[in-house]
Amino acid sequence: MAEELELEPVGKKGGGKKKLIIIIVAVLVLLIGAGVAWFLLAGSSGEPAKADSTEQTQDKEGKAEPKEVGEALYVALPQPFVFNVPGNQRSRLVQISVQVMVRGADNEALAKQHLPLIESVLLSTFSQFTEEQLSTSQGRENLRTAAQQAVRDALTPVAGKPVVERVLFTGFVMQ
């Protein structure tokens, strides 16, 4: 009455196919990674880098002449700015870490030489903003733009040129 049935374990049939699929996927991922690495490392040298470091200017006759801009260098201000801003109910504490972007080693040296002036200008610019303005991303961008313009305006008479291309906030905390 009782017949013996042959039962096979469920997981053994497709095991070889799963291993093959995993190996193929791993090889494809490695090949794609190697291709991307080669493209970024070997394919990025040459003309595109030179195109970024020159700027076209026009002289009196309207001829375009390339003007060497220089490499972008970053000068970190030694300490973050910590200050109070007025708010509706109470004042808030703000901490901003700042770096300035300059072009070329000569501008880097000028920025380092005039760090006290840059810090003073930034602190006076930061104190003009309120908590409501700094609580939005547009307000923080307005602060960065105002700080950038103030630093450039302050450095131009002292150094003879704007020196600083951009003011960057590398840290922004408001409590």
Secondary structure, 3 states (H helix, E strand, C coil): CCCCCCCCCHHHCCHHHHHHHHHHHHHHHHHHHHHHHHHHHHCCCCHHHHHHCEEEEECCCCCEEEEECCCEEEEECCCCEEEEECCCCCCEEEEEEEEEEEECHHHHHHHHHCHHHHHHHHHHHHCCCCHHHHCCHHHHHHHHHHHHHHHHHHHHHHHCCCCEEEEEEEEEEEC
